[in-house]
Amino acid sequence: MRARPIVGCVAAATALLVAGGSASATGNAVGAPGAGDPYYPMDGNGGYDVSHYDVGIDYTPSTKMLIGDTTVTATTTQKLDQFDLDFYGFQIDSITVNGESATWKRSDQHELVITPASRVAKKTTMKVRVKYHGEPKPTSGLDDYSGWNYSSTGGAFAANEPHSAASWYPVNDTTRDKATFTLNATVPKAYSVISNGEQTGKKTVGDKTTYTWTEKDPIIGYLTTVAIDKFTYLKQTTKDGIPLVSAFAPGAEDKEQIEKQLPAIIELLEHYFGPYPQSSGGGIYVADQIGFSLETQDRPTYAAWADLPTVVHENGHQWWGDSMSVDTWRDVCMNECFASYGEWLWEQDKEDVNLDDKYSAQMAYYGDNERFWSNPLWDMGAGNEFSNSYTRGPLFLQALRAYIGDKPFFQVLRTYSQLHRGGNTSMQDFEKYVQRHATRNVHGFFQAWVYGTTRPADKYIWFGPFHKPAAKARTTAPKPLVQSQHTR
């Protein structure tokens, strides 16, 4: 995610999938109602592992009515008499489990508690079909579970972090449970639909058209999206022939000139991060001044203010955050720090920016700011995930580059996300991997830069190519100085 830029300094997870559940006093097998993330413990559920989502929606923009029919295919990891899905809002019309009618109830803010007609055995395929209808609740604040946004142009789109999917289809809302994804979206034929993956179908019947999009790369719930509007399109390919499809809402057509650089952006990021990890790409440009742009998989969603650095950032997430995802939301630097450093690498290669000089200038500006250093890059606390990862993060990586040297640093960058492709990682795992490639001990460096809540000692800031300026120079803000503030 890259939030709307502001000038100045603002100080500055994915859930752990619980495979087991719990047994009640009567001996019933109950899937855990949450996956245990330290920040969002009720996100996700236990007792099953999703393999595929087949999401069907019929959406009418004029009435904002959505009729849904979603089938969740999962493998049980325990016997189940009861289990949960994460689902926010809507009237439930019916639920079946393996074709048999099930009962349900609501619990907490977003728990849909399902009781099958008969116990589901362990290590078996479970198909849960949920039919529902209603007006999606729009994104309104930091602590709700909605990711549905009504566009000023008459359409709608789904985007938010760390929650989004549960606002328009039932989901196991944890980053540790990735699944393939199919969307069949029916809209009035004056509108079109774009989503993740590739368009695999389009059928018009009467005054409505159904679009089918298929994401064959495993995906996390909050990275799925649907966008409905009267789009214009740009189609491109990477140098390796990967299809890039981008959509522009009315009023966002001027962003096409930025998006035409996408093949070059991907080529540069491949040079540093390894082969592009998705099977398709592109972008979704809305005309709304929302507070963020988001790395929805394959096809990021861009706010009206999005610029070229934003496009670089969100595509950096296709490696760092999408293909390879975090273990818990404490590890969000593994997403944001690296996507932000992708912006620095673009400046280095395409704009001839000396990154050592940029680092030195920004460190002179931030160096004595206690607020800046008080929020660490790991375990920053719920609600603080999207704070100074965007500024302290690339400074940390530029310092690490100088500390261990270019050769091991870029070897780590190029191989790490590839090794975890389709999986998850933590900051601790990353530190261990760096140590395997470094010729000097990095533990103290990580303690200072990643886990510390005070300014690192000078030996971890001013060394090698970095130039500590005179004290009087520290009052001048570096140019450019862009701070991303997460305002959802």
Helices and strands as residue ranges (DSSP letters): E 2-3, E 5-6, E 21-23, E 29-31, E 48-60, E 65-76, E 83-86, E 91-97, E 100-101, E 103-107, E 111-115, E 125-134, E 148-150, E 156-158, G 165-167, E 179-188, E 192-195, E 198-205, E 208-219, G 221-223, E 226-229, E 232-237, E 243-248, G 253-255, H 256-259, H 262-273, E 281-285, E 292-293, E 301-302, H 308-316, E 325-326, G 329-331, H 333-350, H 355-366, H 370-374, G 388-390, H 392-404, H 406-419, E 424-425, H 427-437, H 443-446, I 447-451, G 458-460, G 471-475, E 483-484
